[in-house]
């Protein structure tokens, strides 16, 4: 991707910075989503608040997924515990 600097990556996704557009891109689950800085920080805060240990220890099937809907984005992430570990 031209003009994007890779900030972080795993085998399933990456975060890029674009100085020209002054934004970040999250590439995860086959989707590339653009975030302005405040929304990117908001996404990080949402993800950081998820208690992965509690999710793993809860025997209820309803705790197997987490839905993350960041501000300023039409993108909605529906992630399993395994995907959350990778995303976080």
Secondary structure, DSSP 8 states (H G I E B T S, - for coil): -TTEEEEEEETTEEEEEETTTTEEEEEETTEEEEEEHHHHHHHHHHHHT--HHHHHH---GGGGEEEE--TT-S--EEEEHHHHHHH-
